[in-house]
Amino acid sequence: MLATIMQSLDSTIANVALPHMQGSLSASQDQIAWVLTSYIVAAAIATPLTGWLVDRYGQKYVFMASTIGFTVASVLCGLSNSLAEIVAPGCCRACSEPPWCRCRKWC
């Protein structure tokens, strides 16, 4: 249940906060678009790997690792001071979400 709430909040917050991030980082619209673009690409790459990871390591381990990875990456995004510091942990955060989608059905 907590993973579902975190996933929903994450996508909502990212879209709502873009104008504020653009102003505070003095970034252009093209530059700030990298925040969501990198997030979407990383999630698309990580989604097919989820089944293989679950088969290899087990669903509970993958679910817990993705939750911890998402939390750490979210903290790093919150502490960032530049666009690059937001994009890199955002990719890690996006890679942590696909296991939630598949593992929460099994756990």
Phi and psi in degrees as a GROMACS rama.xvg file:
@    title "Ramachandran Plot"
@    xaxis  label "Phi"
@    yaxis  label "Psi"
@TYPE xy
-62.2275  -38.3991  LEU-2
-63.7817  -38.3757  ALA-3
-64.4544  -42.7443  THR-4
-64.721  -43.9217  ILE-5
-62.1803  -40.8388  MET-6
-66.018  -43.5359  GLN-7
-65.3186  -44.6963  SER-8
-63.7937  -38.9756  LEU-9
-61.1092  -48.3038  ASP-10
-67.9408  -35.3644  SER-11
-69.2178  -46.0817  THR-12
-63.6972  -40.5392  ILE-13
-61.0431  -42.8197  ALA-14
-70.6201  -38.8203  ASN-15
-73.0596  -34.4475  VAL-16
-83.7654  -9.66809  ALA-17
-55.2973  -47.8587  LEU-18
-61.3732  -37.6682  PRO-19
-66.9996  -43.0153  HIS-20
-63.7743  -39.1345  MET-21
-61.2597  -43.1334  GLN-22
-69.7231  -43.4917  GLY-23
-73.2206  -24.1292  SER-24
-99.3544  -0.765805  LEU-25
51.8408  47.2062  SER-26
-103.489  150.306  ALA-27
-77.9323  171.027  SER-28
-64.1631  -37.1313  GLN-29
-65.8937  -38.822  ASP-30
-68.9615  -44.0329  GLN-31
-71.1819  -21.8717  ILE-32
-64.482  -22.4938  ALA-33
-63.2969  -24.9053  TRP-34
-61.0248  -50.9982  VAL-35
-78.4823  -36.4777  LEU-36
-61.7744  -46.7117  THR-37
-65.1869  -35.6837  SER-38
-63.8065  -45.9439  TYR-39
-66.6235  -43.2085  ILE-40
-64.3265  -44.0504  VAL-41
-63.53  -40.2298  ALA-42
-66.1539  -37.7125  ALA-43
-66.7468  -35.8745  ALA-44
-72.0308  -38.6291  ILE-45
-77.2245  -24.9602  ALA-46
-59.1335  -48.2088  THR-47
-67.2231  -23.0268  PRO-48
-75.235  -16.8165  LEU-49
-61.2318  -45.4353  THR-50
-60.9047  -42.3389  GLY-51
-64.7749  -43.3464  TRP-52
-62.4592  -40.9791  LEU-53
-65.731  -41.7054  VAL-54
-63.3183  -36.8518  ASP-55
-81.6422  -43.1446  ARG-56
-111.035  -15.8133  TYR-57
101.615  146.836  GLY-58
-67.9258  -39.052  GLN-59
-68.2844  -40.429  LYS-60
-64.8746  -44.5667  TYR-61
-65.0334  -41.2898  VAL-62
-62.5448  -46.7017  PHE-63
-66.683  -41.9703  MET-64
-63.9396  -39.5905  ALA-65
-68.6715  -35.5904  SER-66
-66.5943  -44.0267  THR-67
-66.1289  -44.0741  ILE-68
-61.0568  -41.0773  GLY-69
-63.5405  -43.022  PHE-70
-64.8258  -45.4736  THR-71
-63.8514  -44.6845  VAL-72
-64.2787  -35.7668  ALA-73
-65.9625  -40.2692  SER-74
-63.5194  -43.0097  VAL-75
-63.3651  -38.0845  LEU-76
-63.8018  -40.7145  CYS-77
-66.5009  -28.5331  GLY-78
-90.8329  -1.11298  LEU-79
-74.2313  151.686  SER-80
-121.275  -2.19994  ASN-81
-139.872  168.055  SER-82
-63.3513  -41.9346  LEU-83
-64.0191  -34.3966  ALA-84
-72.2707  -18.8293  GLU-85
-87.209  -40.0469  ILE-86
-68.4052  -44.5992  VAL-87
-62.8161  -52.2444  ALA-88
-67.0572  -26.0337  PRO-89
-63.297  -36.9387  GLY-90
-65.2204  -41.4091  CYS-91
-64.182  -39.2834  CYS-92
-64.3641  -40.8276  ARG-93
-66.6083  -35.6215  ALA-94
-68.9809  -21.3785  CYS-95
-84.1259  -17.6625  SER-96
-77.3263  -40.6761  GLU-97
-55.6432  -37.6151  PRO-98
-61.3318  -28.9715  PRO-99
-63.0936  -42.2592  TRP-100
-61.3239  -38.6231  CYS-101
-91.572  -39.7451  ARG-102
-74.7344  -31.8324  CYS-103
-65.9267  -19.8886  ARG-104
-72.9799  -26.1561  LYS-105
-96.6628  -28.1167  TRP-106
